């Protein structure tokens, strides 16, 4: 079975990309936990964080730049960063990805992390981050 994220990197599957560099791309999650929930993935296929030694170092600049973009353009007060390695940890797509989730003072804490209504304005969020 082909890798969904490799297909996104190749441009075969559309995404709402908000950042790209030579090693990584960042795009809005189609099932966001919060408004602006973004995934940062390496351009090369790596199953998870445990599968390749220095891949996190390669994509760290993209993670940092995307986090700043989310904070600046969406006026986030904070941010959650999460990556799951392996099925037992909850990983569903086996191409390393880091979740960046903007957070706001009026909706703080881990218990309020998930908001299934956040998918309603993906085009608006992408426009705010890329224009």
C-alpha positions, 0 to 999 in steps of 0.5 A: 500500500502506498504511503499517504504522506509520500503521496502528499509530498509528491503532489499526487494528493492535495493538501493545504500546505502552509510551509515547505523547505528542502527537508520537510513540508507542513500542512493542515490536518484534515481532522484538526483537534484545534483551529490551525492543527498542522502536521510537519513531515519529512519529505523522505519516507521514515516510518516513525521517530524510532526508525531513523536516527537524525530525522528529527534534526532534519525537520527541526527547522520546519517544526520551529518555523511552522510553530512560529507561523501558527503563533504569529498568524493565528495569535496562539498563546501556546502550542502542543507538539506531539508525535506518536511512534508505533501503533501502540502509541496511537500512530495511524499513518506510518510516515513520521509526522509531528502534530503542532496544535495552536492553543489559546488562553480561553481554551487551555489545558490538555483536557480541552485539546480536541475540538472536532468542529475545527475542520470547518474553516480549513481554507480560511486558516490556510489563507491566514497562514500563507498570505 
